[in-house]
Amino acid sequence: MIANVYLGRSTELKPVDLPESNPARQYFYKKATDRDAAQVKAVWSRITFTGQGKPPKELADAAAVKKAVASDPKAIGYILKADVDSSVKVILSLE
């Protein structure tokens, strides 16, 4: 399910991303989608070009991801386990 959301195959949830420079982003994409960040970016380029969707909104850091997820029941994001607090609910752990 998570892979479908982050690869544009599902529009039930609104994915949010960490910046490309954040190492957690590369780790997340490899574990969740079995693709590296560049491959995922290529997928979203095709989706965007054909008008079938928009890529996940890129947020500045884990705090911004938590804030976005906590304030929107349709939002989904990923952060490091150390950054999790009671403002968000963990639905999947990729360790």
Buried (B, 14 or more C-beta within 10 A) or exposed (E): EBBEBBBBEEEEBBBBBBEEEBEBBBBBBBBBBEBEBEEBEEBBEEBEEEEEEEBBBBBEEBEBBBBBBBEEEEBBBBBEEEBBEEEBEEEEEEE
